[in-house]
Amino acid sequence: MTDPGERLRSSLAADQSSAAGLADFDSPIAMEAMRATRVLHAADQEPFPAPNRIRVITIANQKGGVGKTTSTVNLGVALALYGLRTLVIDLDPQGNASTALGVEHTVGTPSVYDALVGDSSLAEVVHPTTASPKLLCVPATIDLAGAEIELVSVVAREHRLRRAIEAYVHGLPPEQRPHYVLIDCPPSLGLLTLNALVAGDEVLIPIQCEYYALEGLGQLLNNIDLVRQHLNPGIAVRTILLTMYDGRTKLADQVADEVRNHFGDVVLQAVIPRNVRVSEAPGYGQSVLTYDPGSRGSTSYVEAARQLAERGVDLPPIDRAGSPGGGTAPPVAALSVSDTPISSVNEERR
């Protein structure tokens, strides 16, 4: 199994000019200090590559405790720290992503509930975060727990989130549009997750490196296939992230190997290890990157975000025009950040 910090270690070691420097760097304390410096001064380093179009990524897995919210938050922070405008949408009534980003989500706070069920636009419920000026968050309040019942009688209820995102992005000037929209799903396959799958153009599945994590994965993939057939033909599983990897156990290696053998290149090479700092960070309203930038958890999420960003450079174009229900605007993912529609979409619309 590749050490999650190996690539970062190699790049840092390349900057050392003397044998003495390398010897010092090889000590555990120096290694952690160098990792922390790298994250804390992310703005001074080469930014992650921007995608060739806006990426709307749904982070889903109906099993709880596999790292959905943790991955959403830390990937979002890493992308923002390294220069990419990112919007995190908290679609879990527990509001854990909002907590980790330091965003207020008590009852009465303008939230994603108001955009899904009420008359508010997404622009009215977007909040800044404490992690980075390039990172915005749409929080979730406990009101969202009743949203599935309230949406049952709403026309085109599956498309509510998608239309809200489209209206928000098209209302922004090109230089303010997000490069990434990350949607954190609840641990279920209900109407909220369905909205997220219809809104997204790709799915990221966090998989815990334990046997139980593989059970139920087939149901999620079947649901994604149904959404592709009937509601969102562009949705696809493009990324799988292995989380809670414990290198001391053979089981973790076996699960990781099985996932890689089955899904191939869809699985990121970066692996998120079990790390107490990752669990502690939300208690301080922070991501692990800001709470303990030198930790292995922080390094791993930075590397995972880098690989995610590199995969976005040459994405295939979205070949569908219009929003669900026959809207006149192209879908969000059909626009590059510079406001240039994908050529295939323009041709199809003519």
N, C-alpha and C positions, 0 to 999 in steps of 0.2 A: 504494500500500500504506500502510495506517495505521501511523504511528509507534507502537510499543508503549508508549512513555512519554507519548504525547500527552494521554491522559485524566488521568494523574497530574500532568503539567505544568500542565494547565488548572486542576485543583483546587488545586494549590499556589499558582499565580499569583493565584487568586481571594482568597487569604488575605493577599496583599501590599497594604498600604494606601497606598503612595506610589509615585510614578514612579521615584524613586531605588531603592526596594526592587526594583521590577520590573527595572530595568536591571542591578542586581547579580545578580539571580536568573538573568538571561539568560546569564551567563558559564558556561562548561562546569564549572568547579570548584564554583561555587555550586549549579549544577543537581545535581551528584552528591552534594554535601553535603546538600541538601534531600531527595533521594531516600533517602539513608541514614538521615536523621533520621526520615523517615516510616516506614520499616520497623522501625528500632530501637525506636521508641515506638508500635508497633502497638497495644499494650494500652491506650493512652490515646486512641485514635481510635475512630470508630464501627465496631463489629464487623460482619463480614459477616453477611448475613441467614441465619438457620437454615433448613434445609429443612423442609417440612411432614411429612416422614417420613424414616426412616433411609435413606441412599443407599449402596448397595453397588456400587461402580464397579470393573469389571475393565478394566485398562489393558493392551491387547494389540496386538501386531503381530508376525507371525512373522519379519519381517525384523529382523536385529540392527542395532544402532547408529543407531536412529531417535529415541532419547530416551525410551524407556519408563521405565527406572529413574530417570533424571534428572527426568522429569516427575512420576513418582509421588512422589519424595522432596520436590521443591520445591513441588508443589501441596499435599502434606500439611502441610509446614511453614507455608506461607502460610495455609492454612485454620486451623491451630492458633494461629498468632500473632494472627490476627484473630478469635479467640474461639470457634472451632468444635472440639468434641472429635473427634479423628480417630484411626483405627487403620489403620496400614499393615501389610499382610501381604506379606512377601517370599516369592514362590513361585519364584524363580529360584535354582537350585543354586549359582550364582556368589556369591550373597549381597551383591551390590553395594548394594542399598538399605539393608541392615543396616549396611554400612560407612559409607555417607553419613550415616546417622542416629546414628553413634557407638555402635551396639549390638554387643556381643560375639557372634560367630558361629563360633567355633572348634569343632572336633569335641568333642562332649560337651555343648555348650550346649543347653539345652531349646529346641526350635525347632519350626517348622511340620511338620517330618518326624514328630515325636513325636505330633502331633495327627492327621496323615493316616494313618500306618502303625501307630503305637503306640496306647497306651491313654490318653495324656494328653489333658486338655481344653485348649481354647485359653487359658483363664484361667491355666493352669499354665505356659504358654510365652510369655506377653505380657511385654515388657520396656519400661521407661521409656526415653525418648530424651533426648539432650542438648539438643535444639532447643527444646522447649517442654513444660511439664507437661501440656498438653492433647493431646500427641502420643505415642501408644504404638506399638510395633512388635512384630510376630511375626517373628523372624529366620529365615533359611534357612542351613543348614549344608551341607557337601559331601555329607552323608548323603542329601540330597534327590535327588542324581543317580541313585540306584538306586530311588527311590520308584515310578517308572512300572512297573518290572519287578515289584516287590513288590505293587503294587496290582492286577495283572492278575487274580489269583485271588480278590480280595476282592469280596464281595457288595455291589452298589450302589456300586462304586468311583467312579463319576462324581459321587456326592453326598457324598463324605466331607468336603470342605471346607465345603460349604453347611451340613451338619448341625452341624459344629463351630462355625461362626459363629452359627448360630441358638441353639445351646445356650449359647454365651458371652453373647450379647446378652440372652437371656431370663433369664440368671442375675444380671444387673446391676440395681441399682435404677435407676429412670427417670432420675434426675439424673446418673448416671454413664454412661449409654449413649452410644456415639459417634454424632455426627451423620453422619460419613462413614467408610466402610470402603473403603480403596483397596487393590486387589490387583495387585501387580506380577508380570507373567507372564514366563516364559522365552521366548527367541526361537525358538519352535517351535509346532506345532499338536498336541502330544502330549497325554498323559493329564493332565499338570499344568495345561496351559492349558484343557483340557476341564473340569476341576474348577472352575477360576476362572470359566468362562463359565456353568456351572450354578449357581455360588454367587452370581454377580452379578445385578443387575437392570438394569444398563445398561453399555454398553461405551464406553470412551474410547480412540480410536485416534490415537496420535501419528504424524504423517506428515512425514518429512524432505522439505525443499523441493528434491529432486533427482529426476531421471527414474526411477532404479532403485527409488525408494520406492513408485512406483505399481504396479510389477510385483509380482504376488503378492497385491495388496490384494483382488482378486476372490475368490481362494481363501479368504481370511479371512472375507469377507462371506458366502460360501457356507457355510462352517462354522458361522457364527453362525446362519444360517437353519436349518441342520440341527438345531442345538441347540434353537432355538425350536420346531421342529416336534415333536421327540421327547423333549426332556429339561427344557427350561426355557421355557415359553411367554411369560414376561414379559421375556425378554432383548431388548434393542434397542440399536442404535448411536445414542446420544444426543449424543455429543460427538466432534469431531475437532479436534486441536490441531496446527497447523503449527509445525514445529521446524527449527532450524538454518537459519533464513532469512538469506540473504546479499543485502542490498540492492544490492550492486555488480554483480550478475549478472542478466541478463534471464531466465535459466533459472529462477531462484527465483520471479520474478514469474509466469512462465508456468505453473509447477507450482501455485503458490498460486491463480491464477485458474482453472485447470482443476479443482482440488479444490473451490473455492467454487461454480463453475458446476454441478458434478455433485451435490454434497451440500447446497448451499444453507445454510440457517440452522443446520444441525448444526455447521458449522465456527465455532469461536470467532473473534471479531474480533481478539483478542490473538494476536500472533505471537512465537514465541521466536527471537531472533536468534542467530547464531553469536557466542559470547562466551567468551573464554578463561577467565574467572572461573568460568563454569559447569563447565568441565572440571577446573579446579584444585581446586574445593571438596571433592570426595570424598577427595582425598589428605590432607586435614586432618580427615576424619571429620565434615564439615559439609555443610549445604546452601549454595547460593549466597546465600541470604537472610541467613544468619548469617556467612558467610565474607566477603562483600563486598556489604553491603546497598545500596550506592549504584550498583552496576553495572547496565547495561542488562538483563542476564540476570535479575537480581533483580527489577527493576521489571516486566519482562515476565511473570514467573511470578506476581507479586502480582496483576497485572491479569487474567491468565488464571484465577486462583483466584477473583477477585471475580466474573468473568462466570459461572464454573461455579456459584458459590454463588447468584447471582441467578437462574439457571435452576432452582434447586432449590426456590424458594419456592412455585411453583404446579405441582408435578408431578402427573400423573394418578395416581389411586389404583391400587394393585395389586389386580387382580380375581380372584385365586386364593387359596384357603384351604388351610391345612395345609402342612407341609413335604413334600419328596419322599419317597415311600414311605408316605404316610398318617399322618404325625405329627399330634399334637393341637394343637401350637402354631402360630399364624399365622406366615407367613414374615417375615423380618426387615424387609423393606421395606414390610410391611403395618402396621407400628407407627410411630407418630410418636415423637419422642424423649420426649414426655410420657406415653408408655404408653397412648395412646388408639388402639385399632384403627381402621383405615379402615372407615367405615360399610358399604361394599359387601361387605367381607369378612365382617362380622358377619351381614349379611342372608343371604349365601350359605350360611353355616355353619348357620343356623337351618333 
